[in-house]
Amino acid sequence: GPAKFLAEEQGDRVPTAPEDFQVSVVGPAKFLAVWGAVNDTGAGPGGGRALTKYRLEICRSPVYDFSTLYLAFDLATSVHSYTTDQLPGGLNYSFRVAAYNDAGRGAATTPQVLLAVALPSVPRDFTAVVVQPLQINLQWVGPADTGFGDATTFPLRRFILNVSNSPSAAGETTLYAGLGLAYNATNLTQGLTYYFRIWSETDAGRSLDSANASEQGVQVPSVPLSFTVAA
């Protein structure tokens, strides 16, 4: 009958896998997945069937066969890239993407695995010393390990130095972000104690923070008053 004829005409073919799937690290704990269009959206009236969505799937070590998903994102058919920063460093991840039409899910891309995305270790020998009135000098040594991924060491991107007036780091602000190994904190308030923390950062992410280094803002004493010399 007509229903059978329509089914035979449309078929139930699902899309082919998206082309040119790639995943890369693009920032601190950020990963970019990019893919191209499918070669065949599936048979249907007029020779084609419209896609309904893409689905990006992510699993993490020790599961690489996607039997358990860590994250999954359903994306519009106009979307051909996705950036996520929901993947903590220090773990292994596997990514794949599949296209859907109204007949169902097509084949997924060959998984792309980012191996051992590791965080750098903490900067070493972090110290804070009052060197001049209301000036504290901070010094540190680079991390022993900057992390690794795909058997390639991630270069150090920057150190991040924060300061607060509370040992709990409440209300802290960033003083410095760069590759230097020292910083002079100036314009301090006399009598306040300053607590400093520092991190290492690579494209894989940020290290744990250092232990606090603390110092008090101090001023040199004023000149003695009424100085006289007795005859």
C-alpha positions as CSV (number, residue, x, y, z in Angstrom):
1,G,0.0,0.0,0.0
2,P,1.0,3.7,0.1
3,A,2.6,3.4,3.5
4,K,4.9,0.6,2.4
5,F,5.8,2.5,-0.8
6,L,6.7,5.6,1.2
7,A,8.9,3.6,3.6
8,E,10.7,1.9,0.7
9,E,11.2,5.3,-0.9
10,Q,12.6,7.0,2.2
11,G,14.5,4.0,3.5
12,D,15.9,4.3,7.1
13,R,19.5,5.2,6.4
14,V,21.3,7.3,9.1
15,P,24.0,9.8,8.3
16,T,27.6,9.0,7.8
17,A,30.2,10.2,10.3
18,P,31.2,13.9,10.3
19,E,34.4,14.5,8.4
20,D,37.8,15.9,9.7
21,F,37.2,15.5,13.4
22,Q,40.0,17.0,15.5
23,V,40.4,17.9,19.2
24,S,43.1,20.2,20.7
25,V,44.1,22.0,23.9
26,V,43.4,25.7,23.4
27,G,43.8,27.2,26.9
28,P,43.9,26.4,30.5
29,A,41.8,23.3,30.9
30,K,40.0,24.1,27.6
31,F,39.6,21.8,24.7
32,L,38.3,22.6,21.2
33,A,36.6,20.0,19.1
34,V,36.1,20.7,15.4
35,W,34.4,18.7,12.7
36,G,33.2,19.0,9.1
37,A,29.9,18.2,7.4
38,V,28.8,14.6,6.7
39,N,29.2,13.2,3.2
40,D,25.7,11.7,3.3
41,T,22.8,12.8,5.5
42,G,20.8,9.6,4.8
43,A,18.3,8.6,2.1
44,G,15.0,10.3,1.9
45,P,12.5,12.0,-0.5
46,G,14.5,13.8,-3.2
47,G,17.7,12.0,-2.3
48,G,18.4,13.4,1.1
49,R,17.3,13.6,4.7
50,A,18.0,16.6,6.9
51,L,20.2,16.3,9.9
52,T,18.5,17.0,13.3
53,K,21.6,17.4,15.5
54,Y,25.2,16.6,16.3
55,R,26.1,14.9,19.5
56,L,29.6,15.3,21.0
57,E,30.5,12.7,23.5
58,I,33.4,12.6,26.0
59,C,34.7,9.8,28.2
60,R,37.7,9.8,30.5
61,S,40.2,7.3,31.9
62,P,40.0,4.5,32.6
63,V,37.0,4.2,30.2
64,Y,37.8,4.7,26.6
65,D,35.1,2.7,24.9
66,F,32.2,5.2,25.6
67,S,30.3,2.6,27.6
68,T,30.2,5.3,30.3
69,L,30.1,8.9,29.2
70,Y,31.6,11.7,31.2
71,L,29.9,14.5,29.3
72,A,27.7,14.7,26.2
73,F,26.5,17.8,24.3
74,D,23.6,17.9,21.8
75,L,24.4,20.6,19.3
76,A,22.5,22.3,16.4
77,T,23.3,21.2,12.9
78,S,24.8,24.6,12.1
79,V,27.5,24.0,14.8
80,H,30.8,22.5,13.7
81,S,33.0,23.2,16.8
82,Y,32.7,23.2,20.5
83,T,34.9,24.4,23.3
84,T,34.6,23.0,26.8
85,D,36.5,23.9,30.0
86,Q,34.7,21.3,32.1
87,L,37.5,18.8,31.9
88,P,40.0,19.0,34.8
89,G,43.6,18.5,33.9
90,G,45.5,15.4,35.0
91,L,43.2,12.9,33.4
92,N,42.9,11.2,30.0
93,Y,40.0,12.0,27.7
94,S,38.5,10.5,24.5
95,F,36.2,12.5,22.2
96,R,33.9,11.6,19.3
97,V,31.0,13.2,17.5
98,A,28.0,11.7,15.6
99,A,25.2,13.1,13.4
100,Y,21.5,12.4,13.7
101,N,18.6,12.5,11.3
102,D,15.0,11.5,11.8
103,A,15.9,7.8,11.2
104,G,18.4,7.9,14.1
105,R,22.0,8.1,15.0
106,G,24.8,7.8,12.4
107,A,28.2,6.4,12.8
108,A,30.5,8.2,15.2
109,T,33.9,9.6,14.2
110,T,37.0,7.8,15.1
111,P,37.7,8.7,18.8
112,Q,40.4,11.4,19.4
113,V,42.3,10.8,22.6
114,L,44.2,13.4,24.6
115,L,46.6,11.4,26.6
116,A,47.6,12.4,30.2
117,V,46.7,16.0,30.2
118,A,48.6,16.9,33.4
119,L,48.7,20.0,35.5
120,P,52.0,21.7,36.3
121,S,53.4,21.4,39.8
122,V,53.4,24.3,42.3
123,P,56.1,27.0,42.1
124,R,58.9,26.3,44.6
125,D,60.7,28.3,47.3
126,F,58.1,31.0,47.5
127,T,59.1,33.8,49.9
128,A,57.9,37.2,51.0
129,V,60.4,39.7,52.5
130,V,60.1,43.3,53.5
131,V,62.9,45.1,51.6
132,Q,62.0,48.8,51.9
133,P,59.4,50.8,53.8
134,L,55.9,49.5,52.8
135,Q,57.4,47.3,50.1
136,I,57.5,43.5,50.1
137,N,59.6,41.5,47.6
138,L,58.2,38.1,46.5
139,Q,60.4,35.5,44.9
140,W,59.9,32.0,43.7
141,V,61.4,29.2,41.6
142,G,59.6,27.6,38.6
143,P,57.8,24.2,39.0
144,A,59.7,21.0,39.0
145,D,57.2,19.6,36.4
146,T,55.2,21.5,33.9
147,G,53.0,18.6,33.0
148,F,52.8,16.5,29.9
149,G,50.3,15.5,27.2
150,D,50.7,13.3,24.1
151,A,54.3,12.6,25.3
152,T,55.1,16.3,24.9
153,T,55.8,18.6,27.8
154,F,53.5,21.7,27.9
155,P,55.5,24.9,28.1
156,L,55.0,27.1,31.1
157,R,52.5,29.8,30.2
158,R,52.6,32.1,33.2
159,F,52.7,32.4,37.0
160,I,49.7,34.0,38.8
161,L,50.4,35.8,42.0
162,N,47.5,36.8,44.3
163,V,47.3,38.8,47.5
164,S,44.8,39.1,50.3
165,N,44.6,40.6,53.8
166,S,43.1,37.3,55.1
167,P,44.8,33.9,55.5
168,S,41.6,32.4,54.0
169,A,42.3,34.3,50.8
170,A,39.0,36.2,51.1
171,G,38.8,39.1,48.7
172,E,42.1,38.4,47.1
173,T,43.2,40.1,43.9
174,T,45.8,39.3,41.3
175,L,49.1,41.3,41.5
176,Y,51.0,39.7,38.7
177,A,50.6,37.3,35.8
178,G,53.7,36.5,33.8
179,L,56.9,34.5,33.5
180,G,59.1,36.4,35.9
181,L,60.4,34.9,39.1
182,A,60.1,38.0,41.4
183,Y,57.6,40.8,42.1
184,N,57.8,43.9,44.3
185,A,54.5,44.7,46.1
186,T,54.3,48.4,46.8
187,N,51.8,51.0,48.1
188,L,51.1,48.8,51.1
189,T,49.3,50.0,54.3
190,Q,51.3,50.2,57.4
191,G,50.3,47.5,60.0
192,L,48.3,45.3,57.7
193,T,49.4,41.7,57.1
194,Y,49.5,40.6,53.5
195,Y,49.0,37.0,52.4
196,F,50.4,35.9,49.0
197,R,49.7,32.8,46.9
198,I,51.1,31.8,43.6
199,W,50.3,29.2,40.9
200,S,52.0,27.8,37.8
201,E,49.9,27.7,34.6
202,T,50.2,25.9,31.3
203,D,47.7,25.2,28.5
204,A,46.6,22.1,30.4
205,G,45.5,24.2,33.4
206,R,46.6,25.6,36.7
207,S,48.6,24.0,39.5
208,L,47.6,23.7,43.0
209,D,48.2,27.0,44.9
210,S,51.4,27.5,47.0
211,A,51.3,27.7,50.7
212,N,50.7,31.3,51.8
213,A,53.8,33.6,52.1
214,S,52.9,36.5,54.5
215,E,54.5,39.7,55.6
216,Q,53.3,42.8,57.4
217,G,53.4,46.3,55.9
218,V,56.0,48.2,57.9
219,Q,57.3,51.7,57.8
220,V,60.6,53.1,59.0
221,P,60.3,55.2,62.2
222,S,60.0,58.9,61.9
223,V,62.8,61.3,63.0
224,P,63.1,61.7,66.8
225,L,61.5,65.0,68.0
226,S,63.1,67.8,70.0
227,F,66.6,66.7,69.4
228,T,69.0,68.8,71.6
229,V,72.6,68.5,72.7
230,A,73.3,69.6,76.3
231,A,76.2,71.9,76.8
